[in-house]
Each structure stands twice: as C-alpha cells, then as structure tokens.
Amino acid sequence: MNKGFTLSREIIWHITCGECGFYWTYPTMQSDEKLTDRKWYCPLCGKSGEAQEISDQVNTNA
C-alpha cells in the first residue's frame, strides 16, 4: 500500500542578542505568531527585552 508523502512547514526565526551577540533560533509551526509582541531572554547573558524584526521578506520559491 502506497501512503504517499505529507508536508508540513516549519518557520525558524534567528535571534541575536544586542548585548553579547549570542545567536540562537526559535522554531515554530505558527505562521501568524507575532514574536515582536513578547519579551525575550538571552540564554547566554540573561539580557531581556523585545525584539525587532529586520526583514519581513520570505522566499516562497525555495
């Protein structure tokens, strides 16, 4: 029996701490999630604050 294939989309946000420069990622399946509306905490230095999105361009041709 051939079950074929299924697809799901994962969005991976890249976050960089403005204090120490540490870089980490935040994966989500929710395309409408507003990550600029929440408080972030750097896992390295502990700085907290809101994040600003630097680009809203999405490559949908990949």
ABEGO torsion letter per residue (X at the ends): XBAEBBBBBBBBBBBBBAAAGBBBBBBBABAABBAAABBBBBAAAGBBEBBBBABABBBAAX
